Amino acid sequence: MSATKPTGRIQTPHFSPTSSREIQSPASSNRVQTPHIHPTSSSSFQTPQMPPKEPSNNRRLTTIPKEASKECGYQKGPKEVMVLKATESFTYEFKECEKRMFHATVATESQFFRVKVFDISLKDKFIPRKVIAISDYIGRNGFLEIYSASSVSDVSANRKMEISYRLVQIANGTPKIEYLCSQCTVKYMSVNYLLQKNVREDCTYYEIQDNTGRMEVVVYGRLTYINCEEGDKLKLFCFELAFNADKWQLRSVFHSYIKVGILWESSKECGYQKGPKEVMVLKATESFTYEFKECEKRMFHATVATESQFFRVKVFDISLKDKFIPRKVIAISDYIGRNGFLEIYSASSVSDVSANRKMEISYRLVQIANGTPKIEYLCSQCTVKYVNGVYTVYKVSHNCTYYEIQDNTGKMEVVVHGRLIYINCEEGDKLKLFCFELAFNEDKWQLRSVKHSYIKVGILRECLSSKGVINRGHNRPKLPMMS
């Protein structure tokens, strides 16, 4: 959308760069707009109904910031922000009396901020997607610091804040190592990466990597006791980016925090792959019909692994089903890598490997490959992905196309289409989801069925009906393919 598109507001070429901030301000509708700026414009006189809508629309035209915005010194406020995420509270000092804090990320329509909260009684204010007003805080070193003398108050439930999906992506995202290494000033970063671990004397070194490079992380003090293993995912909060000798490092500081997570993502390959690739089969679904047009088309899903990676597989030749036996080592050739899956067709080759061929796959890797990502983890993602997992059905809509799933970290909506609306499941059942798209809809994350999605329903072995949880009023016939 160009800046010259009529919006009911005067926008003339001679506005200075600083005036763009004035245009975007929520208070901009109160600005005096006089005819002498553009005498011929008939739109210079606005009706009372128009101004409230303009700021939100114009914010979408602005450049999205790549880094957290900064404020310096005491800020009276109030500043209205939406909470994007918050960490658990943690102890950062043990001297004399224990001191605790937590980190958070908040945003306005056009900026996002990193926050340090030193009053943990405010934790219940920092709920994702909640709009709050903060006052009497300090801006320091790229963070907004909130103390017990600060004020954090609820905003009217009618107050809506339209924050672009792109801004949320960047605020919750992880900067590439290549980008960090290009920086020439010391900054404080909140990131998460793969790691290798090396313990030395009074500190611990981690080597982190992504698809653009590697970097060293140095942690001191209380953080050296973090229990993590190679292959885990480290979520780093408030780490100093500094240059040491001839390389960049991320170093822990007084208020640093680490959360260890499991990397739930399968490895990816793109385009045609000649192979052969030797893999061990971890699991496979039943075959199912995914299309009824002209001729019936069938497929099945599988998960395979090497010693260091695991892959999601779509198999479109069901005559290969007897090759995909758990713990069996096979060689696959002439397959396609697409959208995070390896796709095997009738023209592909799947062959047995010598019985003497042993593949040592760690228990940890099998756990991750066969595991279910937490809903909290899914809601923190900034790119669309495809998800496999087992979740408890919390609620079933009357038309059986919406499910609400939950785990101990949150809730999420599952939207199903087409053949999958006939799946017979009830509140309290377990849903095994295969190849569901993770997508952002308006202000929330959803899992959506796509062409190759598959559902298997399991019964939760608890007497939920005795608690009045199960409602059996939405039964539909099962499709034969799902039996």
Buried (B, 14 or more C-beta within 10 A) or exposed (E): EEEEEEBBBBBEEEBEEEEBEEBBBBEBBEEEBEEEEBEEBEBBEBEEEEBEEBBBBBBBBBEBBEBBBBBEEEBEBBBBBBBBBBBEBBEBBEEEEEEBBBBBBBBBBBBBBBBBBBBBEBBEBBEBEBBBBBBBBBBBBBBBBBBEEBBBEEBEEEEEBEBBEEBBBBBBBBBBBEBBBEBEEEBBBBBBBBBBBEEEEEBBBBBBEBEEBBBBBBBBBBBBEBEBEEBBBBBBBBBBBEEEEEEBBBBBBEBBBBBBBBBBBBBBBEEEBEBBBBBBBBBBBBBBBBBEEEEEEBBBBBBBBBEEBBBBBBBBBBEBBEBBEEEBBBBBBBBBBBBBBBBBBEEBBBEEBEEEEEBEBBEEBBEBBBEBBBBBBBBBBBEEBBBBBBBBBBBBEEEBBBBBBBBEEBBBBBBBEBBBBBBBBBBBBBBBBBBBBBEBEEEEBBBBBBEBBBBBBEEBEEEBEEEEBBEEEBEEEEBEBBE
